[in-house]
Amino acid sequence: MSLTLDEARARAAQLSDVAYDIELDLTDPAAETFGCRTRVTFTTTGPDTFLELSGARDLEVLVDGAPAPTSYDGRRIALTGLPTGVPVRVEVTARVPYVTDGDGMHRFTDPADGETYLSAYLGMDVSQRVFACFDQVDLKAPVTMTVHADPAWTVLANGRAREHGDGTWRFATTPPIPTNMVVVCAGPWHSVTWEHRGLPFGWHARRSLAAELDRDAAELRALTEGCFDHYAELLAEPFVFDSYDQAFVPGQNWGALETPGCVTYRDELLPRGRVSEPMRVRRATIVAHEMAHMWFGNLVTMRWWEDTWLNESFADYMGYRVARDGAGYADTLVAHEARRKPRAYDADLRGSTHPVAPRAEDVPDVDAAFNNFDQISYAKGNSVLRQLVTWLGDEAFLAGVDAHLAAHRFGNATLADFVDALDAASERDVRGWVEAWLRRSGHDTIRVDRDGGVPVLTREGERPHRLRVTAYDVAPGGAWTEVGSRFVDVADEPVRLEDWAGRVVVPNSHGETFARLRLDPLSWDAARAGLSGLDDVAVRTVLWQHAFELVQSRLLPVEEYADLVATHLPAESHPELLEAVLERTLDEVLLRRTAPGDAEWLLAVVAAACARGLADGAGDPERALACTRGLIATATDVDLLGGWLAAARAGGRTAEGVELTPGLLWGIVHRLAELGALDAAVIEEERRRDGTVDGELGAARALAARPTEEAKAEAWARMADDPEVSNRLYAALAAGLWSPGQTDLLAPYVARYLAESPGIAERRGQAFSQVVGRAFPALALDPTQVQLLRDALDGEMPPVLRRHWQDRLDDL
């Protein structure tokens, strides 16, 4: 059963002075299980409690050195008759299974060279899959780690390695950390290490990615140091851990995990071939995000999961801010506004929305908490904190943050604690702001109306907004000239902009607040005509989001949105915004607002826009790369794609000079297979030529995309019938299976997915349930299929899968 709030509170009140000494035996990576011995010391005020350890075999439990009578249900070890008021030592020895789903001690064998990597990816309710523990965040404890592994391997963990030899690694004891922040990464890593400010730093990757790590090492070091130094300037509280390793690891479910002393990133962030500018910006914001957690989450930890936002919203906000100001990645604001914030608006419209900071009783157990790791806690929380800083002022905000961190260092804290710190640092009504913004779900609308030509801003909602409004003169040919920009406060009373009568106005023009827009006809008509002629990319981004939201609300027909794409996408020069518009069009508009069977029409519009953009922007490598990627995903010209495939095999470029990286090659293979232009033998040839995990997954995706009954049956069998299918392979198969232009062929598999997925999710657990949920059919569903989804939601299924499916139904 999932840990409940009541159980966690009772156990936290009972226990104190918890510490862990963990010993892992990873010397036989080919075995089904690994060895784990955990020595837990604590003091208790009551004789009975429990430890968590999932799936243990050969379990032995000693209490103060003597065998203890215990009961074990496969997840909880009941401890009874404990001495009270004195230190107790419990030693648990067991064999624990390796996993392939990224939830526990993940095992990965690299097809490029046959090397094996073992990594403990923990998180909520996952620590117990690696070692015996009190698996809750408010029982923080120092951790001492010993790992036995292949003597040729490198082992990374939270603390600095004190000694290692003959395959045994002993690590320094950490400061108190939550159990879900323990990490171990073992394997033949390729490493780049250095010292900065007296601390050891390192970047690590699989040996087969050595060339890629060496290629990016200087940038990654500069990024790390720039962010680290900027946090030292922003925050009074120093970095408290004894080292800072960062590793690109295989099979992780999250983008990254902020485990102190050794942060892990999914190794797709270290791609083969040229790294695009949007990828560089994304990677930089993730690095800065995870580093923020050293303070927000690791130094000071939430008490229970209702305050997930105290970790994730802060890290998301600081990540974008520090990557820009500390490491020099200027486009982080565009990345947030174009990609992340639109998803937060989507999430806030669904039935599953919740306050950024819900109350504890609204998160009654860990399963409920897992579902709050969503775009409300991340992207909306980021946006709301940005509005707080705009409204409160940066100096007061940082003073409150410093006071909060100092008051609760190495401990746990709540929203009330944070509000106390902010309130003491400012004369503004922080408590009222928090009640309006953090305790309530939903968002407001900022509307532009006209009174005799004068723009008038009004608010539909109840939150205070401080935002920038920018005004323009628009020439008959569509060119926009900025005539003014200023901050205004929008609350109960209308705001008249007398000096901008007759002019186009864009409120929230740089995304300072979290609110929908409703432009007046003059401003919206100007945007439709001249969007690509607007110089300020931040304002263009806000206007594209406005267009998406109008389609979503059914206020803008898909055909008119397609006209915007056809007219303005080819001229879009910013690669981040260009990629975001393509992504939003293909992932949202195509699947949720286009009638079944009409996919090819919108794909053709996008393909033509990308072809024009590629022809017009061939001198801009980033723009050309984004257009090429979009064209690969949508083109039906088999000759064009075949020519690019031949060039990619030779390590060449397109006629426009775009380097055909392995990632682009597998995109081409997928699209040709989807069009029925590649057979299984050719795909297998490409897989063998590639020889890496990218090739394994790319081939699986392409094979699943072929427009034949046999291909679909084979793909579904691998997804549904293999009890050990990995998280990455399942996702690749699903990405190939659901081809928008194959609706008739896929109809039986929509039904099978809805019927069989609950059983798959139940067998594989929490994280794999998320993988299954994300594999929802990427098709425009017909009414019969929507009804099947409704019927499925009436049945039993894991909470994580139910949340994903209910969200999809709301989107539809």
ABEGO torsion letter per residue (X at the ends): XBBBAAAAAAAAAABBGBBBBBBBBAABAABABBBBBBBBBBBBABABBBBBBBGBBGBBBBBGGBBBBBBBAGABBBBBGBBBGBBBBBBBBBBBBBBAAGBEBBBBBBAAAGBBBBBBBBEBGAAAAABBBBBBAABBBBBBBBBBBBAABBBBBABBBABBEGGBBBBBBBBBBBAAABBBBBEBBBBBBBBBGGBBBBBBBBAAAAAAAAAAAAAAAAAAAAAAAAAAAABABBBABABBBBBBBBGBABABBABBGBBBBBAAABBBEBBBAAAAAAAAAAAAAAAAAAABGAABBBABAAAAAAAAAAAAAAAAAAAAAAAGBAAAAAAAAAAAAAAAAAAAABAABBBABBBAAABABAAAAAAABBAAABAAAAAAAAAAAAAAEAAAAAAAAAAAAAAABGBBBBAAAAAAAAAAABABBAAAAAAAAAABBEBBBBBBBBBGGBBBBBBBEABBBBBBBBBBBBBAAGBBBBAEBBBBBBBABBBBBAAABGBBBBBGAAGABBBBBBBBAAAAAAAAAAAAABABAAAAAAAAAAAAAAAAAGABBAAAAAAAAAAAAAABABAAAAAAAAAAAAAAAAAAABBBGAAAAAAAAAAAAAAAAAAAAAABAAAAAAAAAAAAAABABAAAAAAAAAAAAAGBBBAAGBBBBAAAAAAAAAAAAAAGABBAAAAAAAAAAAGBAAAAAAAAAAAAABBBAAAAAAAAAAAAABAABBAAAAAAAAAAABBAAAAAAAAAAAAAAAAAAAAAAAAAEAAAAAAAAAABBBBBBBAAAAAAAAAAAABBBBAAAAAAAAAAAAAX
